């Protein structure tokens, strides 16, 4: 096994996926053709949402989601410190101010108690957020019903960063139904549950939000007569209504994503089976995995454990030791507020204690559908040997 490398995440590409892309290459459309709306419609139907807007990345989807909710200069957006930087950068792109809500150590997700406490103080100081972006870490939904209740009480909008969570469920409904949020964003990066090579999707139940996001992803341009400020000059005519971006998904990407979507439920089932194997192996040990709520069915984009009894050097040596043995262990994530860019904005150590404790303990070990039983056994055995 030492000559074999086991990545923490990996795409699973079938011949059907390859054929779908080849079919597009042989067609008249490579960029903006029929595959993009077909993929959008399929994702919306899968999630039980009314609309879906495909983009070239989840970062782009987060950006236009913020813009669609009119996030701008003078506004405040809150998100989780345990996420990739895109979850907060999207608000900075809009000129807004960013702040964070500490996590629940057991799940790694945004703490509802911390959110409630922060909202109470923010209301007193007249510094309430315009938008809150909960992040479904590793594929498990945040407590969206509780967050939605607070949204109604305090008047903020909600964007679910479900970059990890396509195929997951919350209260027996697909993540992305937007029952408890204004917009949900998915990622189709190769290490995610399904892939379109690169790509993202913003789903919503609001026609106006979808219309605005669809324009913003394509330069702010429309060719729909009803949206124009004057009568069309002819069949070539279009208007730029706002400052948008080139965030469009191509037909090649959409065709791959549409083909992958057929395997989504199977991929998630396999991921859950591997997670159960890990859970069983690590039971009654010093290795604590992130707990799963009874309300949730995780898509298990990542399998994250916490080494609660290891010091800093031991924690590091476990990750480096795994890599030396051909197992690409990782750490998701470095708290965003500790990044140099964010420290320059005024954040510092001690601001979000749970997130910082999590960072000292967390390890991501490999989990993806192409793992064999031997791969799983090797990961478990190696991990135990290094921890002990």
PLY file of the C-alpha trace (Angstrom):
ply
format ascii 1.0
element vertex 388
property float x
property float y
property float z
element edge 387
property int vertex1
property int vertex2
end_header
0.00 0.00 0.00
2.92 2.39 0.53
3.29 2.87 -3.25
-0.35 3.84 -3.57
-1.63 7.35 -2.90
-5.11 7.67 -1.39
-6.39 11.26 -1.76
-8.85 12.73 0.72
-11.29 13.27 -2.14
-11.52 12.22 -5.77
-13.97 12.39 -8.66
-15.55 9.23 -10.05
-15.91 9.48 -13.85
-17.79 6.86 -15.86
-17.86 6.14 -19.56
-21.34 7.68 -19.65
-19.85 10.91 -18.28
-17.16 10.88 -20.95
-19.71 10.18 -23.68
-21.88 13.08 -22.48
-18.99 15.52 -22.87
-18.01 14.06 -26.25
-21.57 14.50 -27.47
-21.34 18.22 -26.65
-17.98 18.49 -28.42
-19.61 17.02 -31.52
-22.59 19.37 -31.27
-23.05 22.97 -32.43
-22.93 24.26 -28.84
-19.86 24.30 -26.60
-20.69 27.17 -24.26
-24.27 28.43 -23.93
-26.40 25.65 -25.38
-29.18 23.32 -24.25
-27.14 21.41 -21.65
-26.94 24.33 -19.20
-30.72 24.82 -18.77
-31.17 21.04 -18.76
-28.72 20.78 -15.84
-30.39 23.68 -14.05
-33.83 22.12 -14.42
-32.55 18.74 -13.22
-30.93 20.22 -10.09
-34.03 22.27 -9.28
-36.22 19.19 -9.67
-33.89 17.06 -7.55
-33.89 19.63 -4.75
-37.58 20.45 -4.97
-36.75 24.11 -5.67
-38.40 26.32 -8.25
-35.29 27.73 -9.96
-31.60 27.03 -10.44
-28.86 29.25 -11.87
-25.67 27.56 -13.07
-22.31 29.31 -12.69
-18.63 28.60 -13.33
-17.96 28.04 -9.61
-19.64 28.04 -6.22
-17.65 31.18 -5.39
-19.34 32.94 -8.31
-22.71 31.63 -7.17
-22.13 32.99 -3.66
-21.13 36.36 -5.09
-24.22 36.79 -7.28
-26.41 35.43 -4.47
-25.18 38.25 -2.23
-25.71 40.80 -5.00
-29.20 39.48 -5.71
-30.03 40.13 -2.04
-28.71 43.69 -2.48
-25.64 43.24 -0.27
-23.45 46.31 -0.63
-21.47 49.01 1.10
-22.69 49.59 4.64
-24.15 46.09 5.00
-22.90 43.31 7.29
-22.76 39.61 6.41
-22.12 36.83 8.93
-20.84 33.35 8.17
-18.89 30.52 9.79
-15.15 30.85 10.50
-14.74 27.14 9.65
-15.10 27.16 5.91
-13.15 27.98 2.78
-12.50 31.71 2.41
-15.06 32.00 -0.42
-17.87 31.84 2.14
-16.87 35.25 3.47
-15.02 36.72 0.49
-18.29 36.80 -1.45
-19.56 39.55 0.86
-16.32 41.53 0.62
-16.64 41.47 -3.17
-19.88 43.44 -2.67
-18.22 46.03 -0.46
-19.94 44.71 2.67
-18.45 44.09 6.10
-17.92 40.50 7.26
-18.20 38.95 10.68
-18.34 35.38 11.94
-20.46 33.21 14.23
-18.60 30.59 16.25
-19.22 26.89 15.66
-20.60 23.96 17.57
-17.55 21.78 18.26
-19.55 18.56 17.98
-20.79 19.19 14.41
-18.41 21.86 13.13
-21.43 23.84 11.93
-22.57 27.32 12.95
-23.76 27.32 16.56
-27.38 28.44 16.87
-26.73 29.45 20.48
-23.78 31.60 19.42
-25.88 33.10 16.62
-28.71 33.97 19.05
-26.27 35.57 21.48
-24.56 37.56 18.75
-27.88 38.73 17.30
-29.08 39.95 20.70
-25.94 42.05 21.11
-26.03 43.25 17.50
-29.60 44.47 17.88
-28.62 46.48 20.94
-25.73 48.00 19.00
-27.80 48.48 15.82
-25.34 46.28 13.90
-27.59 43.46 12.68
-26.48 41.48 9.62
-28.27 41.84 6.30
-27.41 38.25 5.35
-26.26 35.18 7.28
-24.45 32.40 5.39
-24.52 29.08 7.32
-22.05 26.53 5.95
-23.01 22.85 5.82
-19.59 21.53 6.82
-18.61 18.14 5.38
-22.12 17.60 4.00
-24.31 17.90 7.11
-26.93 20.64 7.13
-26.89 23.30 9.80
-29.98 23.60 12.00
-31.82 25.56 9.34
-35.21 25.62 11.05
-33.69 27.37 14.06
-31.70 29.75 11.84
-34.82 30.51 9.79
-36.73 31.33 12.98
-34.01 33.80 13.96
-34.02 35.25 10.44
-37.69 36.07 10.77
-37.20 37.53 14.23
-34.20 39.69 13.36
-34.93 40.42 9.71
-31.92 38.98 7.90
-31.78 36.95 4.69
-30.20 33.48 4.51
-27.87 31.95 1.93
-27.09 28.29 2.59
-23.50 27.52 1.59
-24.17 23.91 0.65
-20.98 23.53 -1.37
-20.42 20.24 0.51
-24.01 19.10 0.65
-25.58 18.23 -2.71
-27.46 14.98 -2.08
-27.83 15.64 1.65
-31.17 15.89 3.44
-32.55 17.99 6.26
-35.82 16.98 7.95
-36.30 14.37 5.20
-36.14 16.95 2.39
-33.23 17.59 0.03
-30.79 20.31 0.97
-31.55 22.95 -1.64
-35.31 22.94 -1.22
-34.85 26.45 0.21
-37.62 25.85 2.74
-35.54 27.72 5.32
-33.44 30.04 3.16
-33.59 32.53 0.31
-30.84 30.91 -1.79
-28.79 27.70 -1.57
-25.41 27.34 -3.28
-23.78 24.10 -4.46
-20.26 23.32 -5.70
-19.32 20.85 -8.42
-15.55 20.98 -7.95
-13.91 17.57 -8.65
-13.51 16.66 -4.97
-17.19 17.34 -4.24
-20.04 14.80 -4.40
-20.64 15.22 -8.13
-18.56 17.28 -10.52
-18.86 19.42 -13.62
-15.03 19.85 -13.56
-15.54 23.34 -12.13
-18.95 24.79 -11.54
-21.58 25.93 -9.10
-25.33 26.39 -8.80
-27.58 28.80 -6.93
-31.09 27.50 -6.30
-34.03 29.53 -5.05
-37.81 29.59 -4.87
-37.95 33.29 -5.77
-38.42 34.20 -9.43
-36.97 37.70 -8.99
-33.82 36.43 -7.27
-33.30 33.86 -10.01
-33.83 36.46 -12.73
-31.30 38.80 -11.15
-28.70 36.06 -10.60
-29.12 34.88 -14.20
-28.37 38.40 -15.46
-25.48 38.98 -13.08
-23.70 35.78 -14.18
-23.72 37.08 -17.77
-22.48 40.69 -17.67
-25.79 42.07 -16.39
-27.17 41.71 -19.90
-30.68 40.77 -21.02
-32.26 40.07 -24.39
-35.74 39.66 -22.91
-37.96 42.47 -24.27
-40.02 42.77 -21.08
-36.90 43.62 -19.08
-35.64 46.31 -21.48
-35.97 50.05 -21.02
-36.98 50.64 -24.66
-38.32 48.69 -27.62
-35.93 46.22 -29.22
-33.97 47.54 -32.20
-34.05 44.11 -33.84
-33.21 40.41 -33.32
-29.62 41.30 -32.41
-30.56 43.68 -29.63
-29.60 43.33 -25.96
-29.22 45.70 -23.02
-26.86 45.82 -20.06
-29.06 46.67 -17.08
-26.44 46.37 -14.33
-22.77 45.61 -13.79
-22.48 41.85 -14.09
-19.77 39.27 -14.61
-18.77 36.43 -16.88
-19.68 33.66 -14.44
-21.37 31.35 -16.94
-21.14 27.56 -16.98
-20.35 25.93 -20.33
-22.37 23.22 -22.04
-19.44 20.82 -21.66
-19.46 21.32 -17.89
-23.24 21.10 -17.70
-23.31 17.87 -19.71
-20.80 16.30 -17.31
-22.79 17.54 -14.31
-26.06 16.26 -15.75
-24.54 12.83 -16.32
-23.01 12.78 -12.83
-26.34 13.71 -11.29
-27.68 10.29 -12.28
-25.17 8.76 -9.85
-25.65 11.26 -7.04
-27.78 9.11 -4.73
-25.48 6.13 -5.26
-22.39 8.24 -4.53
-23.95 9.51 -1.29
-24.95 6.00 -0.23
-21.38 4.75 -0.74
-20.01 7.72 1.19
-22.36 7.01 4.08
-21.32 3.33 4.07
-17.65 4.30 4.31
-18.46 6.78 7.08
-20.23 3.98 9.01
-17.09 1.84 8.66
-14.99 4.67 10.08
-17.51 5.39 12.85
-17.46 1.76 13.93
-13.66 1.58 13.84
-13.20 4.74 15.89
-15.91 4.02 18.47
-14.68 3.91 22.07
-11.36 5.51 21.14
-9.70 8.91 21.51
-10.73 9.69 17.93
-13.96 11.71 17.93
-15.79 12.09 14.62
-18.17 14.97 13.94
-21.58 14.04 15.25
-24.64 13.78 13.02
-28.01 15.27 13.95
-31.08 13.06 13.80
-32.63 15.68 11.50
-29.84 15.27 8.94
-28.67 12.83 6.30
-25.15 13.91 5.38
-23.72 13.69 1.89
-20.32 13.11 3.58
-18.23 15.26 1.28
-15.58 14.98 3.99
-14.93 12.69 6.94
-13.54 14.83 9.75
-12.32 13.60 13.12
-11.09 15.50 16.16
-8.01 14.42 18.11
-9.15 15.78 21.45
-6.24 14.39 23.45
-3.34 15.37 21.20
-1.11 18.41 21.54
-0.11 20.64 18.62
2.95 18.64 17.63
1.16 15.30 17.85
-1.71 16.65 15.76
0.71 17.78 13.07
2.69 14.54 13.17
-0.47 12.47 12.60
-1.30 14.39 9.42
2.26 14.39 8.10
2.68 10.74 9.07
-0.43 9.77 7.12
0.93 11.57 4.07
4.27 9.81 4.39
2.32 6.54 4.22
0.54 7.58 1.02
-2.68 8.75 2.68
-3.41 12.39 1.90
-4.90 13.50 5.20
-5.90 17.15 5.29
-7.39 19.79 7.56
-10.67 21.52 6.67
-10.38 24.38 7.55
-8.00 27.01 8.88
-10.34 29.48 10.65
-10.96 32.29 8.18
-10.51 34.98 10.81
-6.91 33.81 11.35
-5.92 34.36 7.72
-3.51 37.31 7.35
-5.95 39.19 5.11
-8.69 38.97 7.71
-6.36 39.81 10.58
-5.57 43.00 8.67
-9.32 43.70 8.78
-9.21 43.59 12.59
-9.80 39.93 13.50
-7.42 38.20 15.89
-6.74 35.05 17.91
-9.34 34.49 20.59
-12.26 35.96 18.63
-13.94 32.59 18.00
-12.64 30.07 20.57
-14.51 26.98 19.34
-13.27 27.48 15.79
-9.71 27.80 17.08
-10.04 24.68 19.26
-11.45 22.82 16.26
-8.43 23.82 14.18
-6.08 22.36 16.77
-7.91 19.01 16.69
-9.41 18.40 13.22
-8.13 15.91 10.67
-9.77 15.03 7.36
-9.17 11.45 6.29
-9.95 10.03 2.83
-13.54 9.36 1.86
-14.71 8.97 -1.74
-16.64 6.34 -3.74
-13.56 4.90 -5.46
-12.06 3.71 -2.15
-11.81 -0.06 -1.80
-12.28 -2.04 1.41
-8.50 -2.48 1.51
-8.07 1.29 1.19
-10.39 1.85 4.14
-8.65 -0.77 6.27
-5.25 0.75 5.46
-6.45 4.24 6.40
-7.93 3.03 9.70
-4.90 0.94 10.68
-2.40 3.67 9.77
-4.41 6.32 11.56
-4.67 4.28 14.75
-0.95 3.51 14.70
-0.06 7.20 14.37
-2.55 8.45 16.96
-1.49 5.84 19.52
0 1
1 2
2 3
3 4
4 5
5 6
6 7
7 8
8 9
9 10
10 11
11 12
12 13
13 14
14 15
15 16
16 17
17 18
18 19
19 20
20 21
21 22
22 23
23 24
24 25
25 26
26 27
27 28
28 29
29 30
30 31
31 32
32 33
33 34
34 35
35 36
36 37
37 38
38 39
39 40
40 41
41 42
42 43
43 44
44 45
45 46
46 47
47 48
48 49
49 50
50 51
51 52
52 53
53 54
54 55
55 56
56 57
57 58
58 59
59 60
60 61
61 62
62 63
63 64
64 65
65 66
66 67
67 68
68 69
69 70
70 71
71 72
72 73
73 74
74 75
75 76
76 77
77 78
78 79
79 80
80 81
81 82
82 83
83 84
84 85
85 86
86 87
87 88
88 89
89 90
90 91
91 92
92 93
93 94
94 95
95 96
96 97
97 98
98 99
99 100
100 101
101 102
102 103
103 104
104 105
105 106
106 107
107 108
108 109
109 110
110 111
111 112
112 113
113 114
114 115
115 116
116 117
117 118
118 119
119 120
120 121
121 122
122 123
123 124
124 125
125 126
126 127
127 128
128 129
129 130
130 131
131 132
132 133
133 134
134 135
135 136
136 137
137 138
138 139
139 140
140 141
141 142
142 143
143 144
144 145
145 146
146 147
147 148
148 149
149 150
150 151
151 152
152 153
153 154
154 155
155 156
156 157
157 158
158 159
159 160
160 161
161 162
162 163
163 164
164 165
165 166
166 167
167 168
168 169
169 170
170 171
171 172
172 173
173 174
174 175
175 176
176 177
177 178
178 179
179 180
180 181
181 182
182 183
183 184
184 185
185 186
186 187
187 188
188 189
189 190
190 191
191 192
192 193
193 194
194 195
195 196
196 197
197 198
198 199
199 200
200 201
201 202
202 203
203 204
204 205
205 206
206 207
207 208
208 209
209 210
210 211
211 212
212 213
213 214
214 215
215 216
216 217
217 218
218 219
219 220
220 221
221 222
222 223
223 224
224 225
225 226
226 227
227 228
228 229
229 230
230 231
231 232
232 233
233 234
234 235
235 236
236 237
237 238
238 239
239 240
240 241
241 242
242 243
243 244
244 245
245 246
246 247
247 248
248 249
249 250
250 251
251 252
252 253
253 254
254 255
255 256
256 257
257 258
258 259
259 260
260 261
261 262
262 263
263 264
264 265
265 266
266 267
267 268
268 269
269 270
270 271
271 272
272 273
273 274
274 275
275 276
276 277
277 278
278 279
279 280
280 281
281 282
282 283
283 284
284 285
285 286
286 287
287 288
288 289
289 290
290 291
291 292
292 293
293 294
294 295
295 296
296 297
297 298
298 299
299 300
300 301
301 302
302 303
303 304
304 305
305 306
306 307
307 308
308 309
309 310
310 311
311 312
312 313
313 314
314 315
315 316
316 317
317 318
318 319
319 320
320 321
321 322
322 323
323 324
324 325
325 326
326 327
327 328
328 329
329 330
330 331
331 332
332 333
333 334
334 335
335 336
336 337
337 338
338 339
339 340
340 341
341 342
342 343
343 344
344 345
345 346
346 347
347 348
348 349
349 350
350 351
351 352
352 353
353 354
354 355
355 356
356 357
357 358
358 359
359 360
360 361
361 362
362 363
363 364
364 365
365 366
366 367
367 368
368 369
369 370
370 371
371 372
372 373
373 374
374 375
375 376
376 377
377 378
378 379
379 380
380 381
381 382
382 383
383 384
384 385
385 386
386 387
